[in-house]
Amino acid sequence: MAKLEYFGQTYTNEDEIHSIMNSAGILFERWPLHRATSDDQILKLYESEINYLMQTRGYVAADMVALKSTTPNLTEITSRYNKEHHHTDDEVRLTVEGEGVFVRLFLDKNGWEAIYNDFP
């Protein structure tokens, strides 16, 4: 399930979320779920989707970060992601299992607004 909080409204309908995010220049896609027996299989299982993005959007690299409650030094690793940081290029996130919370801030005539997406 996806959830988007945008200008004080909460959206759970994926068509609405897609429309809102697209209007903000954010690609939102739902890919088929592939079950993997190991972390090493993830990139291989999603190879066609990743290749499509790389070809159509000009990406040159793909990598994977697998974080679990059993990951050694998990708090230290995730602390890097808790701080505000900026990217000068696109960054694609795929959550295969568990959840991911992503926030994008942008400035418009009304000030800063967060586009928040929660993928449980």
Buried (B, 14 or more C-beta within 10 A) or exposed (E): EBBBBBEEEEBEEBEBBBEBBEEBEBEBEEEEEEEBEEEEEBBEBBEEBBEEBBEEEEBEEBEEEEEEEEEEEEEEEEEEEEEEEEEEEEEEEBEBEEEBEBEEEEEEEEEEBEBBBBBE
